[in-house]
Amino acid sequence: MMRNFKRNIIISLSGIYLLACTNPFTTRENQVEKPGSGSDSGIYLEPTQPENILINLSRAIEQKNISKYMENFADPARGAEISFRFVGDAAFQDQLIGRWNLTDEETWFRNLVLPEDKPSPVIRFSYPDSLPVFQPINSLAFEDSVETNLFRYRFTVETTDSVAQYEGFARMRLFRSQQSAREAWLIYYWQDIALQDQAQNSWTALKIRNR
């Protein structure tokens, strides 16, 4: 009888323990901590697919991670065969005389996320309509060079005393570098197009203001 009593106690305690435990295979998303600004945690995807590059780009923007942001662009200094080019909205062509280069790209982003005279802003970035869709630049180029559709973006910059929103359309071209490590996909062309009558709220305007 004593043996049966002990066995019943063990079974009862085991049942209580199982009811109290969370299923180890259940994802507890509400407990997952977001990485801080500039985090180098393992949330960035390998640059082996063009889709991964635009995901990494948006994550680097929101995390204000300058080095991760710049890793998405073609840079001959890092072995890429061609260099990055930005084509701003037509309304700003007189302010974009000369080629917008990688130095300009890094400078504007650095000035935005690390302002000298005020706290770093909170940044939110999204593709409000849908994720960009890729297509080959020509029928023979899909393995090496692709182009996005004209996709819509939304960029919100929140400071201690204001909230500014930038929206527009963008088109990007990416290629897979044969010279860089892991044959990474890289952005080599970026075209920005403002919404109708909203040039001052475009990404081009944001870049120029922080150049």
C-alpha positions as CSV (number, residue, x, y, z in Angstrom):
1,M,0.0,0.0,0.0
2,M,2.8,2.4,0.9
3,R,4.4,1.7,-2.5
4,N,1.2,2.6,-4.3
5,F,0.8,5.7,-2.2
6,K,4.3,6.9,-3.2
7,R,3.6,6.1,-6.9
8,N,0.4,8.2,-6.8
9,I,2.2,11.1,-5.2
10,I,4.9,11.0,-7.9
11,I,2.3,10.8,-10.7
12,S,0.4,13.8,-9.2
13,L,3.5,15.9,-8.9
14,S,4.5,15.1,-12.4
15,G,1.1,16.2,-13.7
16,I,1.3,19.5,-11.8
17,Y,4.8,20.2,-13.2
18,L,3.7,19.5,-16.8
19,L,0.7,21.8,-16.5
20,A,2.9,24.6,-15.1
21,C,5.5,24.3,-17.8
22,T,5.4,26.2,-21.1
23,N,5.7,24.0,-24.2
24,P,9.4,24.1,-25.1
25,F,8.5,24.1,-28.7
26,T,6.3,27.2,-28.4
27,T,7.8,30.5,-29.6
28,R,7.5,33.2,-26.9
29,E,7.6,36.2,-29.2
30,N,6.5,38.6,-26.5
31,Q,9.6,37.7,-24.5
32,V,12.1,38.1,-27.3
33,E,14.1,41.3,-26.7
34,K,14.7,43.7,-29.5
35,P,18.4,44.4,-30.2
36,G,19.5,47.9,-29.3
37,S,20.7,50.6,-31.7
38,G,23.8,49.5,-33.5
39,S,23.4,45.9,-32.4
40,D,25.6,43.3,-34.0
41,S,23.4,40.4,-32.8
42,G,22.6,37.6,-35.3
43,I,19.4,39.0,-36.7
44,Y,21.0,39.9,-40.1
45,L,20.6,37.5,-42.9
46,E,23.3,36.1,-45.1
47,P,23.6,38.1,-48.3
48,T,23.1,35.1,-50.4
49,Q,19.6,36.1,-51.7
50,P,18.6,39.6,-53.0
51,E,15.5,39.5,-50.7
52,N,17.8,39.3,-47.7
53,I,19.6,42.5,-48.7
54,L,16.5,44.6,-48.5
55,I,15.5,43.0,-45.2
56,N,19.0,43.7,-43.8
57,L,18.7,47.3,-45.1
58,S,15.5,48.0,-43.3
59,R,16.8,46.4,-40.1
60,A,20.0,48.4,-40.2
61,I,18.0,51.6,-40.7
62,E,15.8,50.9,-37.7
63,Q,18.7,49.9,-35.5
64,K,20.8,52.9,-36.7
65,N,23.6,50.5,-37.5
66,I,25.9,52.4,-39.8
67,S,28.3,49.6,-40.6
68,K,25.5,47.1,-41.4
69,Y,23.7,49.8,-43.5
70,M,26.8,50.3,-45.6
71,E,27.4,46.6,-46.1
72,N,24.4,46.4,-48.4
73,F,26.0,48.6,-51.1
74,A,28.5,47.8,-53.9
75,D,31.9,49.1,-52.9
76,P,35.0,48.6,-55.0
77,A,37.1,49.1,-51.9
78,R,35.6,45.8,-50.6
79,G,36.1,44.0,-53.9
80,A,32.8,44.7,-55.7
81,E,33.2,45.0,-59.5
82,I,31.0,48.1,-59.7
83,S,30.2,51.1,-57.5
84,F,26.9,52.2,-56.0
85,R,24.9,54.9,-57.6
86,F,22.0,56.9,-56.2
87,V,19.6,58.7,-58.5
88,G,17.5,61.2,-56.5
89,D,14.1,62.6,-57.3
90,A,14.0,64.9,-60.3
91,A,13.0,67.9,-58.2
92,F,16.4,67.9,-56.6
93,Q,18.7,67.4,-59.6
94,D,20.2,70.9,-59.2
95,Q,21.2,69.9,-55.6
96,L,22.7,66.6,-56.8
97,I,25.2,67.9,-59.2
98,G,28.0,65.3,-59.5
99,R,27.8,61.7,-58.6
100,W,26.3,60.7,-55.2
101,N,28.9,58.3,-54.0
102,L,29.3,55.9,-51.0
103,T,30.9,58.6,-48.9
104,D,27.7,60.7,-49.3
105,E,25.6,57.7,-48.5
106,E,27.4,57.0,-45.3
107,T,27.6,60.7,-44.3
108,W,23.8,61.4,-44.5
109,F,23.0,58.3,-42.5
110,R,25.6,59.0,-39.9
111,N,24.4,62.6,-39.5
112,L,20.8,61.4,-39.1
113,V,21.4,58.7,-36.5
114,L,24.2,60.5,-34.6
115,P,23.3,64.2,-34.6
116,E,25.8,66.5,-32.8
117,D,23.4,68.7,-30.9
118,K,20.5,66.4,-29.9
119,P,19.6,62.8,-29.0
120,S,19.5,60.1,-31.6
121,P,16.0,59.8,-33.1
122,V,13.7,56.8,-33.1
123,I,13.5,55.5,-36.7
124,R,10.8,53.3,-38.2
125,F,11.0,52.0,-41.7
126,S,8.5,49.9,-43.7
127,Y,7.3,48.8,-47.1
128,P,3.6,49.8,-46.6
129,D,2.1,48.2,-49.7
130,S,4.2,45.0,-50.0
131,L,7.8,43.8,-50.0
132,P,9.7,44.6,-53.2
133,V,9.4,42.1,-56.0
134,F,12.5,41.1,-58.0
135,Q,12.8,40.4,-61.7
136,P,15.8,39.8,-64.0
137,I,17.2,42.8,-65.7
138,N,17.3,40.7,-68.8
139,S,16.4,37.2,-69.7
140,L,19.9,35.9,-69.1
141,A,20.8,37.9,-66.0
142,F,18.6,36.5,-63.2
143,E,21.5,34.7,-61.5
144,D,23.7,37.7,-61.5
145,S,21.6,40.9,-61.7
146,V,18.1,41.7,-60.7
147,E,15.8,44.8,-60.4
148,T,13.0,45.5,-58.0
149,N,9.6,46.7,-59.0
150,L,8.8,50.3,-58.2
151,F,8.0,49.8,-54.5
152,R,6.7,52.2,-51.9
153,Y,8.6,53.0,-48.7
154,R,7.7,54.8,-45.5
155,F,10.4,56.3,-43.3
156,T,9.5,57.9,-39.9
157,V,12.0,59.9,-37.9
158,E,10.8,60.8,-34.3
159,T,12.8,63.2,-32.2
160,T,12.0,64.6,-28.7
161,D,10.0,67.4,-30.2
162,S,8.8,66.3,-33.6
163,V,7.8,63.4,-35.9
164,A,8.6,63.6,-39.6
165,Q,7.4,61.0,-42.2
166,Y,9.0,60.5,-45.6
167,E,7.3,58.5,-48.3
168,G,7.8,57.8,-51.9
169,F,8.7,55.1,-54.4
170,A,12.1,53.5,-55.0
171,R,13.6,51.1,-57.5
172,M,16.9,49.2,-56.8
173,R,19.2,47.0,-58.8
174,L,21.3,44.4,-57.2
175,F,24.0,42.1,-58.5
176,R,25.9,39.1,-57.1
177,S,29.5,40.0,-56.7
178,Q,31.9,37.3,-57.9
179,Q,34.8,38.9,-56.1
180,S,33.4,39.6,-52.7
181,A,33.2,37.0,-49.9
182,R,30.4,34.5,-50.3
183,E,29.4,36.1,-53.6
184,A,27.2,38.5,-51.8
185,W,24.3,40.3,-53.4
186,L,24.8,44.1,-53.3
187,I,22.8,47.2,-54.2
188,Y,24.5,49.1,-57.0
189,Y,21.6,51.3,-58.2
190,W,19.0,53.2,-56.3
191,Q,16.4,55.4,-57.8
192,D,14.0,57.6,-55.7
193,I,10.7,59.0,-56.9
194,A,8.7,61.3,-54.7
195,L,4.9,61.1,-54.3
196,Q,3.0,63.7,-56.4
197,D,3.5,67.2,-55.0
198,Q,5.4,65.8,-52.0
199,A,9.0,66.1,-53.0
200,Q,10.0,67.6,-49.7
201,N,8.8,64.4,-48.0
202,S,10.9,62.1,-50.1
203,W,13.9,60.0,-49.2
204,T,16.0,62.3,-51.5
205,A,15.0,65.3,-49.4
206,L,15.9,63.4,-46.2
207,K,19.3,62.5,-47.6
208,I,20.1,66.1,-48.8
209,R,19.1,67.6,-45.5
210,N,21.6,65.3,-43.7
211,R,24.4,65.4,-46.4
